[in-house]
Amino acid sequence: MIMFRYALKRGFFNPVALVLNCAVPIFLIIATRNQDMDVQFMRGIFLIAVSVMFGAFFMAKGIQDDRMEGVLLRILCGPVTMWDYLFQNLLGAAVPMVGLSVVIGGLGFVLHGWSLTFAIGIMVCYAFLAITSIGLSFLWSSIFKHKESSSAAFSAVATLISFVGGLLIPLGMLPDLLFYLGALFPAHWAARALEELVEYGRLTQMYGLSILVMMLFAVLFILLGAKRRLI
């Protein structure tokens, strides 16, 4: 698992990923008070979701860096297959993000008195949003050939997805057209899962459906990215 350890190390030495994956979410979860699940609370957990989306992209961005810098070609000249390389790099990005989700849920449980069911629901939602975002990052990296333009374009697209997906503006405030358009993106289903948790305080059928849809998005993104040539 040499590539896995390398991916972990590279991800944590990325200053952007470190800020988005550690400083911002932890600050937000500490500052987000559980006051009868009010607007401030909703804004806080939705902003954490946005941070998770961006952080996951930068954690998995190393695949594109290897591709652009010729490192991938040298790696594949050794006893490493393409599937080993992809699996270990994606796993190296996913493990810290899932760990971050556990930390967020744990802090909410300890600091704000969340119920165990609510904390687990938050953990699972953020974890699957992160895995889906990692899959999107992999697909994105397989399409774009320039690192600078890729990061700039992703930032714009991710912000737009967060907007129409209901993470920056509540789903109920979106026009019908944007609401249905947002359903084409994982952020919409993350927002629906979080709204279900806040409204009912438990894992509902809609929550489960939202997690399943995010899982399917992740599989789709990874399969589409794997079909493209990286070298």
C-alpha positions as CSV (number, residue, x, y, z in Angstrom):
1,M,0.0,0.0,0.0
2,I,2.8,2.4,-0.8
3,M,0.7,4.5,-3.1
4,F,-2.0,4.7,-0.3
5,R,0.6,6.1,2.2
6,Y,1.9,8.5,-0.5
7,A,-1.6,9.7,-1.2
8,L,-2.3,10.3,2.5
9,K,0.9,12.2,3.0
10,R,0.4,14.3,-0.1
11,G,-3.2,15.2,0.8
12,F,-2.2,16.4,4.3
13,F,0.7,18.5,2.9
14,N,-1.7,20.3,0.6
15,P,-2.4,23.5,2.5
16,V,-5.7,24.2,0.8
17,A,-7.0,20.7,1.6
18,L,-5.7,21.0,5.2
19,V,-7.6,24.2,5.8
20,L,-10.8,23.0,4.2
21,N,-10.6,19.6,5.8
22,C,-9.5,20.5,9.3
23,A,-9.7,24.2,10.2
24,V,-13.0,25.2,8.5
25,P,-15.2,22.2,9.4
26,I,-14.0,22.0,13.0
27,F,-14.4,25.8,13.5
28,L,-17.9,25.6,12.0
29,I,-19.0,22.6,14.1
30,I,-17.8,24.3,17.3
31,A,-19.5,27.6,16.4
32,T,-22.7,26.0,15.3
33,R,-25.0,25.9,18.3
34,N,-27.9,23.5,18.5
35,Q,-30.7,26.0,19.3
36,D,-33.8,24.1,18.4
37,M,-32.3,23.4,14.9
38,D,-32.8,27.1,13.9
39,V,-31.6,28.9,10.7
40,Q,-28.1,29.5,12.1
41,F,-27.7,25.8,12.8
42,M,-28.9,24.8,9.3
43,R,-26.5,27.4,7.7
44,G,-23.7,25.9,9.8
45,I,-24.1,22.3,8.8
46,F,-24.7,23.2,5.1
47,L,-21.5,25.3,5.1
48,I,-19.7,22.3,6.5
49,A,-21.1,20.2,3.6
50,V,-19.7,22.8,1.1
51,S,-16.3,22.7,2.8
52,V,-16.4,18.9,2.6
53,M,-17.1,19.1,-1.2
54,F,-14.2,21.4,-1.9
55,G,-11.8,19.6,0.5
56,A,-12.5,16.2,-1.1
57,F,-11.7,17.7,-4.5
58,F,-8.3,18.9,-3.3
59,M,-7.6,15.6,-1.5
60,A,-8.0,13.7,-4.7
61,K,-6.4,16.3,-7.0
62,G,-3.0,14.5,-6.7
63,I,-4.1,12.2,-9.5
64,Q,-4.2,15.1,-11.9
65,D,-0.9,16.4,-10.6
66,D,0.8,13.0,-11.2
67,R,-0.7,13.0,-14.7
68,M,0.4,16.5,-15.7
69,E,3.9,16.2,-14.2
70,G,4.6,12.8,-15.8
71,V,4.8,11.1,-12.4
72,L,2.1,8.7,-13.3
73,L,4.0,7.4,-16.3
74,R,7.0,6.7,-14.2
75,I,4.9,5.0,-11.5
76,L,3.3,2.6,-14.1
77,C,6.8,1.6,-15.4
78,G,7.2,-0.2,-12.0
79,P,5.3,-3.1,-10.5
80,V,2.1,-1.0,-10.1
81,T,-1.0,-1.5,-12.3
82,M,-3.3,1.4,-13.2
83,W,-6.1,-0.1,-11.1
84,D,-3.8,-0.4,-8.1
85,Y,-2.7,3.2,-8.5
86,L,-6.3,4.5,-8.8
87,F,-7.7,2.4,-6.0
88,Q,-4.9,3.4,-3.5
89,N,-5.1,7.1,-4.4
90,L,-8.9,7.2,-4.1
91,L,-8.7,5.3,-0.8
92,G,-6.0,7.7,0.4
93,A,-8.4,10.6,-0.3
94,A,-11.5,8.9,1.2
95,V,-10.1,7.7,4.5
96,P,-9.2,11.2,5.9
97,M,-12.6,12.5,4.6
98,V,-14.5,9.7,6.3
99,G,-12.4,10.3,9.5
100,L,-13.3,14.0,9.3
101,S,-17.0,13.1,9.1
102,V,-16.6,11.0,12.2
103,V,-14.9,13.9,14.0
104,I,-17.7,16.3,13.1
105,G,-20.4,13.9,14.3
106,G,-18.4,13.2,17.5
107,L,-17.9,16.9,18.2
108,G,-21.7,17.6,17.7
109,F,-22.5,14.7,20.0
110,V,-20.1,15.8,22.8
111,L,-20.3,19.6,22.5
112,H,-23.9,20.2,21.5
113,G,-25.7,17.2,22.9
114,W,-26.8,15.7,19.6
115,S,-28.6,12.4,19.8
116,L,-26.6,9.3,18.7
117,T,-28.9,8.8,15.8
118,F,-28.5,12.4,14.6
119,A,-24.7,12.3,15.0
120,I,-24.5,9.1,13.0
121,G,-26.8,10.5,10.3
122,I,-24.5,13.6,10.0
123,M,-21.4,11.4,9.8
124,V,-22.9,9.1,7.1
125,C,-24.2,12.1,5.1
126,Y,-20.8,13.9,5.1
127,A,-18.9,10.7,4.4
128,F,-20.9,9.9,1.3
129,L,-20.8,13.4,0.1
130,A,-17.0,13.3,0.4
131,I,-16.8,10.0,-1.4
132,T,-19.0,11.3,-4.2
133,S,-16.9,14.5,-4.4
134,I,-13.7,12.4,-4.6
135,G,-15.3,10.5,-7.5
136,L,-16.2,13.8,-9.2
137,S,-12.7,15.0,-8.6
138,F,-11.3,11.9,-10.3
139,L,-13.6,12.3,-13.3
140,W,-12.7,16.0,-13.5
141,S,-9.0,15.3,-13.4
142,S,-9.3,12.8,-16.2
143,I,-11.0,15.4,-18.4
144,F,-8.9,18.6,-17.8
145,K,-5.3,18.8,-18.9
146,H,-4.2,21.9,-17.1
147,K,-4.0,22.2,-13.3
148,E,-4.6,25.9,-13.1
149,S,-7.7,26.0,-15.4
150,S,-9.0,22.8,-13.7
151,S,-9.0,24.2,-10.2
152,A,-10.5,27.5,-11.3
153,A,-13.2,25.9,-13.3
154,F,-14.0,23.4,-10.5
155,S,-14.3,26.2,-8.0
156,A,-16.9,27.9,-10.2
157,V,-18.8,24.8,-11.0
158,A,-18.8,23.5,-7.4
159,T,-20.1,26.9,-6.2
160,L,-22.9,26.7,-8.8
161,I,-23.7,23.1,-7.8
162,S,-23.8,24.2,-4.1
163,F,-26.2,27.0,-5.1
164,V,-28.7,25.0,-7.2
165,G,-28.2,21.9,-4.9
166,G,-29.6,23.7,-1.9
167,L,-26.4,24.0,0.2
168,L,-26.1,27.8,-0.1
169,I,-29.8,28.5,-0.4
170,P,-32.5,26.3,1.3
171,L,-34.2,24.0,-1.1
172,G,-37.6,25.4,-0.3
173,M,-36.5,28.9,-1.5
174,L,-35.3,27.7,-4.9
175,P,-37.6,28.1,-8.0
176,D,-39.1,24.9,-9.3
177,L,-36.8,24.9,-12.3
178,L,-33.6,25.2,-10.1
179,F,-35.0,22.7,-7.6
180,Y,-35.4,20.0,-10.3
181,L,-32.1,21.0,-12.0
182,G,-30.3,20.6,-8.7
183,A,-31.5,17.0,-8.4
184,L,-29.0,16.2,-11.1
185,F,-26.2,16.9,-8.7
186,P,-25.0,15.2,-5.5
187,A,-25.2,18.4,-3.4
188,H,-29.0,18.4,-3.8
189,W,-29.3,14.9,-2.2
190,A,-26.8,15.9,0.6
191,A,-29.1,18.9,1.3
192,R,-32.2,16.7,1.4
193,A,-30.6,14.3,3.7
194,L,-29.5,17.1,6.1
195,E,-33.0,18.7,6.0
196,E,-34.6,15.3,6.8
197,L,-32.3,14.9,9.8
198,V,-33.0,18.4,11.1
199,E,-36.7,18.1,10.6
200,Y,-37.3,14.6,12.0
201,G,-34.2,14.0,14.1
202,R,-34.0,10.4,12.8
203,L,-33.1,8.4,9.7
204,T,-36.1,8.5,7.4
205,Q,-36.8,6.8,4.1
206,M,-36.0,10.0,2.2
207,Y,-32.7,10.2,4.1
208,G,-31.9,6.7,3.0
209,L,-32.8,7.4,-0.6
210,S,-30.6,10.5,-0.6
211,I,-27.6,8.5,0.7
212,L,-28.3,5.8,-1.9
213,V,-28.4,8.4,-4.7
214,M,-25.1,9.9,-3.6
215,M,-23.6,6.4,-3.6
216,L,-24.8,5.8,-7.1
217,F,-23.3,9.2,-8.2
218,A,-19.9,8.2,-6.7
219,V,-19.9,4.9,-8.6
220,L,-20.9,6.7,-11.8
221,F,-18.2,9.3,-11.5
222,I,-15.5,6.7,-10.8
223,L,-16.6,4.4,-13.7
224,L,-16.7,7.4,-16.1
225,G,-13.3,8.6,-15.0
226,A,-11.8,5.1,-15.3
227,K,-12.9,4.9,-18.9
228,R,-10.7,7.8,-19.9
229,R,-7.0,7.5,-20.6
230,L,-4.8,9.2,-18.0
231,I,-1.6,8.8,-19.9
